[in-house]
Amino acid sequence: MDKLTEFLKTTLPGLMEDFDLKNYLPKLDTLWGTVELLIRIFVMAGPLILLGLGLWYFLAPPKEANHRAGFRTLWGMGSVEAWKYTQRLAGFGYMVLGGALTLAMIIVNLCLIGAETLTLLTTAAICLVIELVLTGLGVLALNIFLAIRYDRDGYLREER
């Protein structure tokens, strides 16, 4: 027992001198930097996707009505004319909404540089809700407009 006690008294203090707990914990400033970057990316993702979809629908929409790609609505899939009009209209609407939201979110992100954690998280949540609501209202407005303009067969309502 004497040899064990002597060994522990001489060896353990030498091992513990180099031990520093903060070297084994994650770098909280780096971890927070990663979380902050992810939050900023999430806030910018929706507007950029809308802008990209708008450009695609406006500049190079699918040629024919299909159930996989394009802005699909009951009133816009009845005829080729209705399909093309729907894609151009949806593309223009998405470009305008996506562009406006992209600019707004860039300004919000720039204003929040160096913000506190709770402020950043709260603002990001509010921005995401606003993006979701505005996108939903845009889709609803497009559908209402198309329902007023076309019937279910894709004909202009004024022509029938």
NUTIBA-150776 format. One line per field, with one value per residue (C-alpha): x, y, z; residue in one letter; residue number from 1. Coordinates in pm, 1 decimal, always signed. Layout:
REM NUTIBA-150776
px = (X;...)
py = (Y;...)
pz = (Z;...)
aa = (a;...)
i = (NUM;...)
This chain:
REM NUTIBA-150776
px = (+0.0;+289.3;+422.9;+78.4;+33.5;+380.1;+314.7;-14.8;+142.0;+424.6;+253.7;-96.7;+7.5;+236.8;-49.6;-292.9;-57.2;-104.7;-477.9;-693.3;-1066.6;-1129.3;-912.5;-1162.8;-1481.6;-1611.4;-1515.2;-1838.7;-1761.0;-1694.3;-2000.8;-2214.3;-2058.8;-2173.3;-2523.9;-2543.6;-2435.4;-2700.7;-2969.4;-2869.7;-2871.5;-3220.4;-3349.8;-3206.7;-3301.2;-3672.8;-3640.0;-3358.6;-3559.0;-3858.6;-3638.3;-3490.0;-3833.0;-3958.9;-3673.0;-3724.6;-4102.6;-4067.0;-3769.8;-3777.3;-4105.1;-4200.6;-4349.4;-4658.3;-4878.8;-4754.3;-4783.7;-4413.1;-4278.2;-4411.8;-4678.6;-4964.7;-5318.9;-5652.5;-5728.1;-5384.7;-5355.7;-5661.6;-5498.6;-5157.0;-5245.9;-5355.7;-5042.7;-4805.9;-4988.9;-4987.9;-4613.2;-4530.9;-4761.1;-4632.3;-4274.9;-4322.9;-4496.7;-4230.3;-3950.4;-4099.7;-4174.4;-3843.6;-3645.8;-3820.3;-3779.7;-3414.7;-3336.8;-3532.2;-3357.6;-3013.9;-3091.9;-3218.7;-2906.3;-2679.1;-2862.4;-2825.2;-2446.8;-2322.5;-2673.1;-2738.5;-2845.0;-3207.6;-3246.9;-3106.0;-3322.6;-3638.8;-3582.0;-3504.4;-3825.3;-4027.3;-3861.6;-3938.6;-4304.6;-4329.9;-4172.7;-4414.0;-4721.3;-4624.5;-4551.4;-4884.5;-5068.2;-4887.1;-4988.4;-5345.3;-5360.2;-5227.1;-5486.0;-5771.8;-5663.5;-5635.4;-5974.6;-6130.6;-5955.1;-5986.9;-6241.3;-6151.0;-6100.3;-5841.5;-6064.9;-6084.0;-6407.5;-6487.5;-6483.8;-6750.6)
py = (+0.0;+232.3;+199.5;+273.6;+583.1;+706.1;+641.4;+832.8;+1126.7;+1160.0;+1070.3;+1222.3;+1581.6;+1562.7;+1437.5;+1698.1;+1992.5;+1972.4;+1903.8;+2203.0;+2145.4;+2425.9;+2245.0;+1958.8;+2165.2;+2286.3;+2636.3;+2811.8;+3117.5;+2895.3;+2684.0;+2997.1;+3128.2;+2811.8;+2837.2;+3205.0;+3121.0;+2847.9;+3087.7;+3345.8;+3080.3;+2962.4;+3320.1;+3370.6;+3027.7;+3090.1;+3417.0;+3278.9;+2966.9;+3184.9;+3402.0;+3094.4;+2939.4;+3269.3;+3293.9;+2932.6;+2965.6;+3296.6;+3222.9;+2846.6;+2691.4;+2332.4;+2325.0;+2121.8;+2081.8;+1802.1;+1681.3;+1709.2;+2054.8;+2406.5;+2606.6;+2359.9;+2473.0;+2333.7;+2634.8;+2654.4;+2295.3;+2280.6;+2407.1;+2491.4;+2860.0;+2855.8;+2661.6;+2907.3;+3206.7;+3049.1;+2981.3;+3336.2;+3490.8;+3268.0;+3331.1;+3705.6;+3693.5;+3470.4;+3687.3;+4003.0;+3844.5;+3656.9;+3966.4;+4188.4;+3932.0;+3873.3;+4243.8;+4273.1;+3971.7;+4100.5;+4428.1;+4241.0;+4020.7;+4323.8;+4502.2;+4199.5;+4169.2;+4146.7;+4109.6;+3915.5;+3553.0;+3603.1;+3900.6;+3704.6;+3398.5;+3603.5;+3810.4;+3499.3;+3332.7;+3644.1;+3665.9;+3301.2;+3346.9;+3661.5;+3478.1;+3187.8;+3411.4;+3627.4;+3321.1;+3165.4;+3488.8;+3508.5;+3154.1;+3222.2;+3543.8;+3363.2;+3087.5;+3333.3;+3536.0;+3224.4;+3096.3;+3427.5;+3427.5;+3059.0;+2784.6;+2425.0;+2335.1;+2609.4;+2846.0;+3216.7;+3288.0;+3582.1;+3352.7;+3111.9)
pz = (+0.0;+65.8;-285.5;-434.5;-219.8;-310.2;-678.7;-668.6;-482.2;-732.2;-1061.5;-1041.2;-974.5;-1276.6;-1494.5;-1367.2;-1426.1;-1802.7;-1779.7;-1871.8;-1893.7;-2142.4;-2398.8;-2399.3;-2420.0;-2757.0;-2855.7;-2772.4;-2982.9;-3285.3;-3211.4;-3182.4;-3501.8;-3678.2;-3533.6;-3629.9;-3984.7;-4009.9;-3884.9;-4145.5;-4420.0;-4316.5;-4329.2;-4679.9;-4822.2;-4876.2;-5068.7;-5283.9;-5367.2;-5460.0;-5678.7;-5848.9;-5909.1;-6043.9;-6291.5;-6398.0;-6444.3;-6626.7;-6851.5;-6912.2;-6795.7;-6876.3;-7226.0;-7143.7;-6841.4;-6618.4;-6261.4;-6172.8;-6250.9;-6285.3;-6107.3;-6110.5;-6051.3;-6164.3;-6382.2;-6539.7;-6658.9;-6883.8;-7202.2;-7341.4;-7350.4;-6984.5;-6886.6;-7054.6;-6908.6;-6562.3;-6575.1;-6686.6;-6427.2;-6146.3;-6258.8;-6252.5;-5914.0;-5762.0;-5905.6;-5757.8;-5420.0;-5406.4;-5507.3;-5252.3;-4973.6;-5067.2;-5039.9;-4715.2;-4559.2;-4664.8;-4486.2;-4178.4;-4173.6;-4201.5;-3920.5;-3693.6;-3715.4;-3358.7;-3214.5;-2897.5;-2919.2;-2821.9;-3055.6;-3348.5;-3284.4;-3233.2;-3545.3;-3751.4;-3635.1;-3720.2;-4063.0;-4139.0;-4042.0;-4256.8;-4551.9;-4511.1;-4482.3;-4781.9;-4995.1;-4899.4;-4979.9;-5314.3;-5408.7;-5296.3;-5501.6;-5810.2;-5772.5;-5725.2;-6028.5;-6243.4;-6122.2;-6226.0;-6565.3;-6669.9;-6626.5;-6537.6;-6903.9;-6955.1;-7154.8;-7089.6;-6905.3;-7136.9;-7441.2;-7315.2)
aa = (m;d;k;l;t;e;f;l;k;t;t;l;p;g;l;m;e;d;f;d;l;k;n;y;l;p;k;l;d;t;l;w;g;t;v;e;l;l;i;r;i;f;v;m;a;g;p;l;i;l;l;g;l;g;l;w;y;f;l;a;p;p;k;e;a;n;h;r;a;g;f;r;t;l;w;g;m;g;s;v;e;a;w;k;y;t;q;r;l;a;g;f;g;y;m;v;l;g;g;a;l;t;l;a;m;i;i;v;n;l;c;l;i;g;a;e;t;l;t;l;l;t;t;a;a;i;c;l;v;i;e;l;v;l;t;g;l;g;v;l;a;l;n;i;f;l;a;i;r;y;d;r;d;g;y;l;r;e;e;r)
i = (1;2;3;4;5;6;7;8;9;10;11;12;13;14;15;16;17;18;19;20;21;22;23;24;25;26;27;28;29;30;31;32;33;34;35;36;37;38;39;40;41;42;43;44;45;46;47;48;49;50;51;52;53;54;55;56;57;58;59;60;61;62;63;64;65;66;67;68;69;70;71;72;73;74;75;76;77;78;79;80;81;82;83;84;85;86;87;88;89;90;91;92;93;94;95;96;97;98;99;100;101;102;103;104;105;106;107;108;109;110;111;112;113;114;115;116;117;118;119;120;121;122;123;124;125;126;127;128;129;130;131;132;133;134;135;136;137;138;139;140;141;142;143;144;145;146;147;148;149;150;151;152;153;154;155;156;157;158;159;160)
